[in-house]
């Protein structure tokens, strides 16, 4: 049996999404979602609003977060700047975990200042405040890209990444990141479980990736992600790992709402069954 009523990967304006947690919860509900998680990048500040919205709508809310981690394995075909670990807390997270997340979020500001300095050295001055106004909370490159559009440096967010702030761009700067192992340990200490987000993005063969995830203690794998070809989803579901499902909606035109993405209930981790 398959279901479209679960979506465990979604972003609000607390990270790089366009809308409030309430708006994204309502969009999920309108798409028929019954079990939903808000997984903003490196922050939990949208959880309470999302939980309140889900309670009113009659949806089950699972607090989640997408943790930005160091690259675990090098790929010969792709060059990601990080790996992303989804963390879920069906029973709620500890204050210790929230404090740890806050330290990750705080590391984003010095990195943003370095990127702004790099742009300034190339003739493009952007005050930090002009980037921060696009971020309700966790500051990231999509917010800088929007500021670059506003300042007339580029015509679109995609152009900002392609020419300036993508992984190989002249204004890109690294920031300190936890390892996947460190993140898994923190999540487990707080009673949560983990899933590797959009594994196709990292360019690692499954016969290497799956043993690595087992060694690191990762609980699930996001086999069903909006960007995955059907053939890749199927291969992941044959690996013996519990899976998670994520539309990865940011409220943008290409995927405005969570939901409407199929996953077999048999492979879905039991914590997320509708």
PyMOL commands that set and color helices and strands:
alter all, ss='L'
color gray80, all
select helices_A, chain A and resi 21-30+47-57+95-121+128-132+141-150+157-165+180-189+199-202+206-216+230-237+270-272
alter helices_A, ss='H'
color red, helices_A
select strands_A, chain A and resi 2-3+6-7+35-36+60-61+63-69+83-89+193-196+220-225+242-246+263-264
alter strands_A, ss='S'
color yellow, strands_A
deselect
rebuild
show_as cartoon
